[in-house]
Amino acid sequence: MGENKKKRMYLEDYTYIQEYLQGNEGAFEILYKKYRKPLYSYLNRLIPGQSQLADDIYQQAWIKAIDNLHNYKEQGTFLAWMMRISHHLFVDYCRKEAKKKTVYSEVFYENTQTNNKSIITEEFNEAYKNALAQLNDQQR
């Protein structure tokens, strides 16, 4: 893509964003229609085989974009900006999942240790009672 064409795209997208920020909802619709397929394709390549997760991040990315359009800079393409937002959302998702697995593993380990202690205590008590039962009254 030629440098002039890129520059025109940046300016065009920036103009749509400014129009949206001034109340023209149709300007955002144009951006959405222009970039929905490339963004969705990007997410499906980023997260292969997990279409539900890709859908969720896709929706979150558009919501986050709307909330942060006032921060958009004319320096890069709107699509690149959307991809960065999506990528960060995916990384956040992975971090949360890793944390959940760590917490789950710790809870599972603690429960296993507690259950093992209970089983050992029960076995000890049972063995103790059996041993006492075998003793005569004077030995007990």
C-alpha positions, 0 to 999 in steps of 0.5 A, spaced: 500 500 500 502 506 498 504 511 503 499 516 500 493 511 500 495 509 508 495 517 510 488 518 506 486 512 510 489 514 517 485 521 516 479 518 513 478 514 520 481 519 524 475 524 521 470 518 522 472 518 529 472 526 530 465 526 527 463 520 532 465 524 538 461 530 536 455 526 536 455 523 529 453 515 530 453 514 523 460 515 523 462 510 527 458 505 524 462 506 518 468 504 521 465 498 524 463 496 517 469 497 515 473 493 520 469 488 523 471 482 518 478 484 519 478 484 526 474 478 527 479 474 522 485 477 526 481 474 533 480 467 530 487 466 528 489 469 534 485 464 538 484 458 533 478 453 535 475 457 540 470 461 537 466 463 543 472 466 546 473 470 540 466 472 539 467 475 547 473 478 546 471 481 539 465 484 543 469 487 548 474 490 544 468 494 540 466 496 547 473 498 549 474 502 543 468 506 544 469 508 551 476 510 549 475 513 542 477 520 545 484 517 546 485 515 539 491 518 535 492 519 528 499 515 528 496 508 526 491 505 523 484 504 526 485 497 525 491 496 528 489 500 534 483 495 534 488 489 534 492 492 540 486 492 544 483 485 542 490 483 543 491 486 550 484 483 552 486 476 550 492 477 554 488 479 560 483 473 559 489 468 559 492 471 565 485 471 569 485 463 567 492 462 569 490 465 576 484 461 576 488 454 575 493 456 580 488 458 585 484 452 583 490 447 584 492 451 591 485 449 593 485 442 591 492 441 594 490 444 600 483 440 600 487 434 598 492 435 604 486 436 609 482 430 607 489 426 607 490 428 614 483 426 616 484 419 613 490 418 617 487 421 623 481 416 622 485 410 621 490 412 627 484 412 631 481 406 629 487 402 630 488 405 637 481 403 639 483 396 636 489 396 640 486 398 646 480 393 645 486 387 645 489 389 652 486 387 658 483 391 663 489 392 667 494 394 661 488 399 658 
